[in-house]
Amino acid sequence: MRIRGQIGDWPVDLTVELEPHEWAQLGRQVDVPAVLPAAVGAVAAAPRQDDGQWTAARDVLRQAGQMSGPELLDRLEGLAGSTAAGKRLLVRLRHCSEVKVESGADAPVYHWVG
């Protein structure tokens, strides 16, 4: 992941490289719901796609072998029924150990590696 920009007058060019197991660990950290004190109130976590949608999303990429990000998102939106749900599936695929994501000329390319 490359981050470029500025902090005040200082230019920033940062590259972050993680091994696949580190990405998986980071993904597990994101999946942990926050626990709020009872006095603050309970907030329901956003529902995850059911196992059927997740399996179907993986099958779309597995059968294709590889797809560009926009093409895959379009297929996932149709599968999940909304843009937001399609994007959540795309993020899950990005962090899935069975998927490799490469930077393409115009968009990322998702590869099924099984």
PyMOL commands that set and color helices and strands:
alter all, ss='L'
color gray80, all
select helices_A, chain A and resi 20-31+51-64+69-80+83-94
alter helices_A, ss='H'
color red, helices_A
select strands_A, chain A and resi 2-7+10-15+66-68+99-103+108-112
alter strands_A, ss='S'
color yellow, strands_A
deselect
rebuild
show_as cartoon
